[in-house]
C-alpha cells in the first residue's frame, strides 16, 4: 500500500462489519498521533487551562520517552480526543492519546483555529478535546492535584486510582516484556513531575470528595484500583489487603456512589473473597496473552510466581465469588505478533487469541483488551516500534464480537455504553464494535 490512507480504506472495505470508526481508532492506538504546536495547551500549569491534560495514569502510552516528545512533553496534550465527521462521516469516537511525533496522523488547528485530524496531509475528522473538569482546578489540603491522585479517563467515566506506581516484578527476568510501568515512574521522577509512589488512603478519599462535590453531572461512574504486582508486601499488606483496604475505605465513605473495580493478579479464591468483602464489584485478573509459550516468554514474573495454568484456574475460581459476568480479565492485543517470538501471520495470531476468548467465554467470563502500545523502553516495544499489523486488530474486533455472539454474552459491566458513536472506553475499540442497542454495559450486575 502506498499510503496509510490506502491501508485503512482497504481494511474498511474488506471488513465492513467492523465500524469504520474502530478502524481509525485502532490505528491511532497502535501507532500514536502527532500534535502540532497549535493543538497543544498554552500553559504549563496543568490545572489552569481549558483542556483536560494527559495524566499518565499508569503507563506512558507514548512512542517516545518524555525527552523525545519535544513540545508535547512541555505542554501536555489532551488526555483523549473525540473524532467526528470528516469525509468518512465518523460518529463520535473517544480515543486515548498516545503521542508519536513520527505518526502519519497529526492533530492541528486550521486557519480558523478549529482542531482536526490529518492523515497523509488530508483532514479526515474534526477533533474535540475534553474540557478541564472543575474538580481538576482544586487541590488537596497538602497541595497535591486531583489529577495526580485520582485522574479520570474515558471522558470522565472512570476514576483511575493507581495506588502503587511501581511493580514488584522487577528486572529482565520478571517484568512483563511489554510493560513500562517501572520506567514510567522513573521518567516522571527524573523530569521533576509529581508522581506519588504509594498513595495514602486519606489522600485518595480527599480527592474523591472533591470529584464528588464538583462532578455535579455525575459523569464519573466507576473507579479502578490498580498498580503494580505485589509479590511480598507494601506498607505491611499483601496484595489483596493492600488494594482491598482502599476499596473498603471508599465504600464506607461513598456507599454506592461508584462501581468499584480492582485490577490485580489472579489470586487464590480466599484472597479474591477479601476483595468482594471489601466492596469491590468487578475483578480484573488480567491474563495478558493466551498462547502458553508467549505467556512464559512475555510474563516471566507471573509464570515464575503463579504459572499460566494456575492463573487460569484462579480466574475461573474467581467467578464463583464475583459471578462470571463481573470477572473481566484483560489481554494486551497485538503482542501475539511481536518479533522475534510471536506469530508470523495474522491468521495464526487470531486463531490463538480466539482460542483464549472461547475458553473464557465458554465459562461465561467476558475478557476485554487493551490495544498494545509499543513503548520504546520495553523489550517488545524496542524490537517492534510499529506494533502489530492493523489487520490483526481489525480481525480481532470481528472475532471478539462473533465469539460473544456464539456464547450469548453481552458487553461487560463497568465500561459505559457500547456501540459506535456511544462508547467511551478509550484504550481499545471493543466497546465501539459491539451492538449499540445494549444497556448491559452500564452497571455491575448482581453476582450469582
HUZIQUI-V107465 format. One record per residue. N is the residue number from 1. RES is the residue in three letters. NEAR is the number of other ideal C-beta (glycine too) atoms within 10 Angstrom. Layout:
BEGIN
n={N/N}
res={RES/RES}
near={NEAR/NEAR}
END
This chain:
BEGIN
n={1/2/3/4/5/6/7/8/9/10/11/12/13/14/15/16/17/18/19/20/21/22/23/24/25/26/27/28/29/30/31/32/33/34/35/36/37/38/39/40/41/42/43/44/45/46/47/48/49/50/51/52/53/54/55/56/57/58/59/60/61/62/63/64/65/66/67/68/69/70/71/72/73/74/75/76/77/78/79/80/81/82/83/84/85/86/87/88/89/90/91/92/93/94/95/96/97/98/99/100/101/102/103/104/105/106/107/108/109/110/111/112/113/114/115/116/117/118/119/120/121/122/123/124/125/126/127/128/129/130/131/132/133/134/135/136/137/138/139/140/141/142/143/144/145/146/147/148/149/150/151/152/153/154/155/156/157/158/159/160/161/162/163/164/165/166/167/168/169/170/171/172/173/174/175/176/177/178/179/180/181/182/183/184/185/186/187/188/189/190/191/192/193/194/195/196/197/198/199/200/201/202/203/204/205/206/207/208/209/210/211/212/213/214/215/216/217/218/219/220/221/222/223/224/225/226/227/228/229/230/231/232/233/234/235/236/237/238/239/240/241/242/243/244/245/246/247/248/249/250/251/252/253/254/255/256/257/258/259/260/261/262/263/264/265/266/267/268/269/270/271/272/273/274/275/276/277/278/279/280/281/282/283/284/285/286/287/288/289/290/291/292/293/294/295/296/297/298/299/300/301/302/303/304/305/306/307/308/309/310/311/312/313/314/315/316/317/318/319/320/321/322/323/324/325/326/327/328/329/330/331/332/333/334/335/336/337/338/339/340/341/342/343/344/345/346/347/348/349/350/351/352/353/354/355/356/357/358/359/360/361/362/363/364/365/366/367/368/369/370/371/372/373/374/375/376/377/378/379/380/381/382/383/384/385/386/387/388/389/390/391/392/393/394/395/396/397/398/399/400/401/402/403/404/405/406/407/408/409/410/411/412/413/414/415/416/417/418/419/420/421/422/423/424/425/426/427/428/429/430/431/432/433/434/435/436/437/438/439/440/441/442/443/444/445/446/447/448}
res={UNK/UNK/UNK/UNK/UNK/UNK/UNK/UNK/UNK/UNK/UNK/UNK/UNK/UNK/UNK/UNK/UNK/UNK/UNK/UNK/UNK/UNK/UNK/UNK/UNK/UNK/UNK/UNK/UNK/UNK/UNK/UNK/UNK/UNK/UNK/UNK/UNK/UNK/UNK/UNK/UNK/UNK/UNK/UNK/UNK/UNK/UNK/UNK/UNK/UNK/UNK/UNK/UNK/UNK/UNK/UNK/UNK/UNK/UNK/UNK/UNK/UNK/UNK/UNK/UNK/UNK/UNK/UNK/UNK/UNK/UNK/UNK/UNK/UNK/UNK/UNK/UNK/UNK/UNK/UNK/UNK/UNK/UNK/UNK/UNK/UNK/UNK/UNK/UNK/UNK/UNK/UNK/UNK/UNK/UNK/UNK/UNK/UNK/UNK/UNK/UNK/UNK/UNK/UNK/UNK/UNK/UNK/UNK/UNK/UNK/UNK/UNK/UNK/UNK/UNK/UNK/UNK/UNK/UNK/UNK/UNK/UNK/UNK/UNK/UNK/UNK/UNK/UNK/UNK/UNK/UNK/UNK/UNK/UNK/UNK/UNK/UNK/UNK/UNK/UNK/UNK/UNK/UNK/UNK/UNK/UNK/UNK/UNK/UNK/UNK/UNK/UNK/UNK/UNK/UNK/UNK/UNK/UNK/UNK/UNK/UNK/UNK/UNK/UNK/UNK/UNK/UNK/UNK/UNK/UNK/UNK/UNK/UNK/UNK/UNK/UNK/UNK/UNK/UNK/UNK/UNK/UNK/UNK/UNK/UNK/UNK/UNK/UNK/UNK/UNK/UNK/UNK/UNK/UNK/UNK/UNK/UNK/UNK/UNK/UNK/UNK/UNK/UNK/UNK/UNK/UNK/UNK/UNK/UNK/UNK/UNK/UNK/UNK/UNK/UNK/UNK/UNK/UNK/UNK/UNK/UNK/UNK/UNK/UNK/UNK/UNK/UNK/UNK/UNK/UNK/UNK/UNK/UNK/UNK/UNK/UNK/UNK/UNK/UNK/UNK/UNK/UNK/UNK/UNK/UNK/UNK/UNK/UNK/UNK/UNK/UNK/UNK/UNK/UNK/UNK/UNK/UNK/UNK/UNK/UNK/UNK/UNK/UNK/UNK/UNK/UNK/UNK/UNK/UNK/UNK/UNK/UNK/UNK/UNK/UNK/UNK/UNK/UNK/UNK/UNK/UNK/UNK/UNK/UNK/UNK/UNK/UNK/UNK/UNK/UNK/UNK/UNK/UNK/UNK/UNK/UNK/UNK/UNK/UNK/UNK/UNK/UNK/UNK/UNK/UNK/UNK/UNK/UNK/UNK/UNK/UNK/UNK/UNK/UNK/UNK/UNK/UNK/UNK/UNK/UNK/UNK/UNK/UNK/UNK/UNK/UNK/UNK/UNK/UNK/UNK/UNK/UNK/UNK/UNK/UNK/UNK/UNK/UNK/UNK/UNK/UNK/UNK/UNK/UNK/UNK/UNK/UNK/UNK/UNK/UNK/UNK/UNK/UNK/UNK/UNK/UNK/UNK/UNK/UNK/UNK/UNK/UNK/UNK/UNK/UNK/UNK/UNK/UNK/UNK/UNK/UNK/UNK/UNK/UNK/UNK/UNK/UNK/UNK/UNK/UNK/UNK/UNK/UNK/UNK/UNK/UNK/UNK/UNK/UNK/UNK/UNK/UNK/UNK/UNK/UNK/UNK/UNK/UNK/UNK/UNK/UNK/UNK/UNK/UNK/UNK/UNK/UNK/UNK/UNK/UNK/UNK/UNK/UNK/UNK/UNK/UNK/UNK/UNK/UNK/UNK/UNK/UNK/UNK/UNK/UNK/UNK/UNK/UNK/UNK/UNK/UNK/UNK/UNK/UNK/UNK/UNK/UNK/UNK/UNK/UNK/UNK/UNK/UNK/UNK/UNK/UNK/UNK/UNK}
near={10/7/13/16/15/11/17/22/15/14/21/17/8/11/17/8/10/23/24/19/25/24/24/25/28/30/25/25/26/23/22/23/27/21/26/15/11/11/24/20/20/10/14/10/9/20/17/12/20/11/18/25/24/23/20/22/22/22/19/26/21/27/26/20/19/19/10/15/20/15/13/24/18/12/18/24/25/24/25/21/24/20/24/16/15/17/9/16/10/22/18/17/26/26/25/22/24/24/23/23/17/11/19/18/21/18/25/17/15/12/5/5/7/11/20/20/24/19/21/14/9/12/16/19/26/16/23/17/20/21/13/19/20/14/24/24/14/16/17/19/8/10/7/18/18/26/25/21/26/30/23/25/24/25/20/22/20/26/29/19/27/26/23/24/19/19/19/18/23/14/9/8/9/18/23/24/21/23/26/24/23/19/18/25/20/14/20/17/13/12/13/7/13/13/17/14/13/13/20/16/16/12/18/22/17/19/25/25/17/19/26/17/11/15/19/9/8/10/15/21/20/21/26/21/27/20/25/24/22/20/17/7/12/19/11/7/13/16/24/22/18/20/27/24/17/25/23/18/17/24/17/11/14/16/8/8/17/21/21/24/27/26/21/23/21/26/22/15/13/10/19/27/16/21/28/19/13/22/18/28/24/25/24/24/23/24/21/22/29/22/22/12/12/22/23/16/19/25/27/18/20/23/17/13/16/21/14/21/10/14/22/21/15/18/24/17/17/27/20/14/21/23/20/20/21/27/28/24/23/17/23/23/29/31/27/27/26/27/9/9/17/23/19/10/11/19/11/14/27/19/14/20/27/19/12/20/24/15/16/25/20/11/15/16/25/24/24/21/23/20/25/26/25/25/24/16/17/23/16/24/22/12/15/20/14/10/25/24/17/22/18/23/28/24/21/29/25/16/16/24/16/12/21/20/12/12/15/8/18/16/25/26/21/27/25/21/19/25/18/22/14/19/31/23/26/25/23/28/31/27/25/28/27/28/13/14/8/15/10/15/20/15/13/19/16/9/16/12}
END
